[in-house]
Amino acid sequence: MADMQNIRTGRHCVFALHAHLVFVTKYRHKVFTDRHLTRLEEITRAVCEDFEVELVDFNGENNHVHLLVNFPPKVALSKLVNSLKGVSSRRMRQEFPDLVRHYYRASKLWSGSYFAGSAGGAPLSIVKQYIEQQNRPL
């Protein structure tokens, strides 16, 4: 089971849902510096708060970012990702005109795709074994 500190509660549920998200810049352009990533983290944190999502960790390199989020079951991960990418793209291009010159043909900061993976908890083999060992009534 997950750490007690990672378990959150809702009105009718108890949950520990974590996802690892990776967003890549359009055309894999190497556009981010430390100041870009610092501002991007602030924007991401604000969007997460609107969705009642906890941004556990954030980091990146010059052409992609990694996020670890703890999200409630009522949040569709795809809607969260769309909002994160849309809001961050718009705000970053407004605040940093140097980013715009990389994307003069496409007014998008991010590639259309993303990576989302479940994180935390027991490995699938352990969960499967646990389920198989339940005392099923005859």
C-alpha positions in Angstrom: 0.0 0.0 0.0 1.2 3.6 -0.6 2.6 5.7 2.2 0.0 7.0 4.5 1.1 10.6 3.7 0.4 10.0 0.0 -3.2 8.8 0.6 -5.8 11.5 -0.1 -9.5 11.5 0.6 -12.5 12.7 -1.3 -16.1 12.8 -0.3 -16.7 9.1 -1.1 -13.3 7.7 -1.8 -9.8 7.2 -0.6 -7.1 7.4 -3.2 -3.4 7.5 -4.1 -3.2 8.2 -7.8 0.1 9.4 -9.2 1.1 9.9 -12.8 4.4 10.7 -14.5 3.8 13.2 -17.4 6.3 14.2 -20.0 5.8 17.1 -22.5 8.1 17.6 -25.4 8.6 20.9 -27.3 7.3 21.2 -30.8 9.9 19.9 -33.3 12.0 19.0 -30.3 13.5 22.5 -30.4 16.0 23.2 -27.5 14.4 26.4 -26.2 14.3 26.2 -22.4 16.7 27.8 -20.0 16.6 27.7 -16.2 14.5 30.8 -16.1 12.0 29.3 -18.6 11.7 26.1 -16.5 11.3 28.1 -13.3 8.4 30.1 -14.7 6.9 27.0 -16.4 6.9 25.3 -13.0 4.9 28.2 -11.5 2.4 28.1 -14.3 2.0 24.4 -14.0 1.5 24.6 -10.2 -1.3 27.2 -10.7 -3.1 25.0 -13.3 -2.8 22.0 -11.0 -4.3 23.9 -8.1 -7.3 24.7 -10.3 -7.8 21.0 -10.9 -7.2 20.1 -7.2 -4.1 18.2 -8.3 -0.9 18.2 -6.4 2.3 18.8 -8.4 4.7 16.5 -6.5 7.8 17.1 -8.6 8.8 19.1 -11.7 12.0 19.3 -13.7 13.1 19.4 -17.3 15.8 19.9 -19.9 16.1 22.2 -22.8 13.4 20.4 -24.9 11.1 18.6 -22.5 9.7 18.6 -19.0 8.8 15.9 -16.5 5.9 16.2 -14.0 4.8 13.9 -11.2 1.3 14.6 -10.2 -1.1 13.3 -7.5 -4.6 13.6 -8.9 -8.1 12.8 -7.6 -10.3 10.2 -9.4 -12.7 12.9 -10.6 -9.9 14.4 -12.8 -9.6 13.0 -16.3 -5.8 12.9 -17.0 -6.3 13.9 -20.6 -8.2 17.1 -19.6 -5.5 18.0 -17.1 -2.8 17.5 -19.8 -4.8 19.6 -22.3 -5.1 22.4 -19.8 -1.5 22.2 -18.7 -0.1 22.3 -22.2 -2.6 25.0 -23.5 -2.2 27.4 -20.6 1.6 27.0 -20.3 2.1 27.4 -24.1 0.0 30.6 -24.2 1.6 32.2 -21.1 5.1 31.2 -22.0 4.9 32.6 -25.5 3.3 35.9 -24.1 6.0 36.3 -21.4 9.0 35.2 -23.4 9.1 36.6 -26.9 12.4 34.7 -27.5 10.3 31.5 -27.6 8.0 32.8 -30.3 10.8 33.0 -32.9 11.3 29.2 -32.8 7.7 28.7 -33.7 6.9 31.3 -36.3 5.0 28.8 -38.4 3.1 27.1 -35.6 1.9 29.1 -32.6 2.4 26.1 -30.3 5.1 25.5 -27.7 4.4 21.8 -27.2 4.3 18.7 -29.5 0.8 17.3 -29.9 1.7 14.1 -28.1 2.7 13.4 -24.5 3.7 10.6 -22.2 1.6 9.5 -19.2 2.5 6.6 -17.0 1.1 5.5 -13.7 3.5 5.8 -10.8 3.8 4.6 -7.3 2.2 1.6 -5.6 3.2 -2.0 -6.0 4.4 -3.5 -9.2 1.7 -5.2 -11.4 3.0 -8.7 -10.7 2.5 -8.1 -6.9 -1.0 -6.6 -7.4 -2.0 -9.6 -9.6 -0.7 -12.1 -7.1 -2.6 -10.3 -4.3 -5.8 -10.4 -6.3 -5.3 -14.1 -7.2 -4.8 -15.0 -3.5 -8.1 -13.6 -2.3 -10.4 -16.1 -0.5 -13.2 -16.5 -3.1 -16.3 -18.0 -1.6 -17.4 -21.4 -3.0 
